[in-house]
């Protein structure tokens, strides 16, 4: 399975990983409401050992470290070297935090942990059933897991609105994407998620919808920066010439302008908060 994840590992270590690192503060702010709700459900306790899967630039790892206190310990794992470099920089000399570059689907994960947590980090496994079975093995008996994942692409205007605008210029993809392929929306099907977790050995599974307003940008220019740097539109832009790039930029800007308000560009994010026990 490790070889099967090579594509995702390369993806997050090349230009995309660099862009996410450069946009760290902006992106952490964008998805903060969802991580905060998942944290509330996870309810990390003082003294616990926690594994943060897909920790990225370390935002949630540091929050978990504050929650478990000096008597606890948090291990953040991610496949992206650029993002982990930023995480190390942010953590400084905090004693109860450790980061490792590792594929959480197969790598030794230490433990046993009382809690496994993830903010949008578990939808990228090539074999999710095997990956979650591996995660299950890193939990102590009775330990728990909590993560947040996106619902369907079409239910998330922050990504669907600019993408559909770009597609009006470029046309739809020649090959329809596999909805279950590793990627942000791979866990859009709640029944599939439940089956994966049950197969992996988890019990007491709860899958609850959670929607929140997302600050895509402080103003339209700020929102355009975010949209053109990360996400589907940024990938589309890397594949087109200068003439099409200008047309796509104009179409996306026009689509986002409809969502400008007194608080900037606000759009809805639709997620699920998932919790389970070992």
C-alpha angles and dihedrals in degrees: 000000000000090000090050089060093053092100093056092044091053091045093057095043097052131057095322093056090049092050093049090050092050090048095043099124093044094048095044088054091047096056099029096108091059096046090048092054092047088050090053091053093044090053097194110208133213112275097018126137110230135189116207109201117206090006094174112182092358103256096132093036091059092046090051090049090056090050097051094042130202093318093058134063135215126201116197116198129188138152095227115095094190093052093045090051088058090046091053090049092052095045095054110170098341102149102210097053128085130174129202133184100230144133101246091205093070111004124104105267103190118222145065084233127200091213139026115196135181136177105202092324105112103063096081103070115121090212106028096177092056092041093054091045086056091049090048088058091057092059124087115239107284091017120140142224132208129180142158123225134175122261119221121330091238090054092059111073092182087072105019097053097057093037094053089047090054091047091056086065101035101029127236122306113280091232120041110239120248105249090213097048115116108279144097095298100039091111097050090116107077093194090055091050092051092050092049091052094045091050089051091055102258122144137189089042117186122185115184130174117240124185127183140167113261125209099225090176143345086240138352095280091051091049091050090053091054094045095048094045102048137020135032096319092055089053091049092050092055089062101051138077127249095265094054092040091061092048093048091048091053093047093049092046090052092049093049093046089072088065099052114120141154090288095048125254106345123181135166124262117201117202144152125234109214125194132175143160132234 
